[in-house]
């Protein structure tokens, strides 16, 4: 009868060890994901930095001048045209 209890204890210990391994591996996966995200966030893209610098260098006067300039009046919908649209081309 003693051998039966030893097998039951061995099965319970095996299950406990297997569950600990599963929990450790799941925490390791989550930790690696967090580490990978943190590493990728810390790394900046040089192309984005170059574009941001280019936008900062644009003078504000030219931006304001472009807003004040009026384009030829065009209807908002492409199917609405003036009666003499064909003469302008």
Order of alpha helices (4+ residues) and beta strands (2+ residues): alpha-alpha-alpha
